[in-house]
């Protein structure tokens, strides 16, 4: 009688392992695992995207976009009249040297950092040479001035290391 119980237990054990292998290899389990993995990936991406900080370039974006054609014409004037500003990146920041014929005119300088809004600067000057201290990052310099009612514009991207 003891032998019969051992054999019966072994048969039950073999049946359980066979059905366990059958469950793991079943296509319905594979589809379920793929679906759970996909849902987990999507939820992870949604969570990460909600943690991202999206800063606006400017609060009055549409107003500035309407002035875009004026900037294009001002940039063409700078090239045609050879009034380019000499922009030199130095270890402390950036140095601007203006042409002598626009030395006494008020110039607007916008320093825009795409990675950090706190590094943005707006400067107005009438000086011929200007040193702007900048931290290490990528910047876009937007320089504009009006001379005898004519708008001029120059833009340049720089890297300060």
Secondary structure, DSSP 8 states (H G I E B T S, - for coil): -HHHHHHHHHHHHHHHHHHHHHHHH-HHHHHHHHHHHHHHHHHHHHHHHHHS----S-TTHHHHHHTHHHHHHHHHHHHHTT---EEEEETTEEEEE--GGGTTS-EEEEEE-SS-GGG-EEEEE--SEEEEE--SEEEEEEEEEEETTEEEEEEEEEEE-
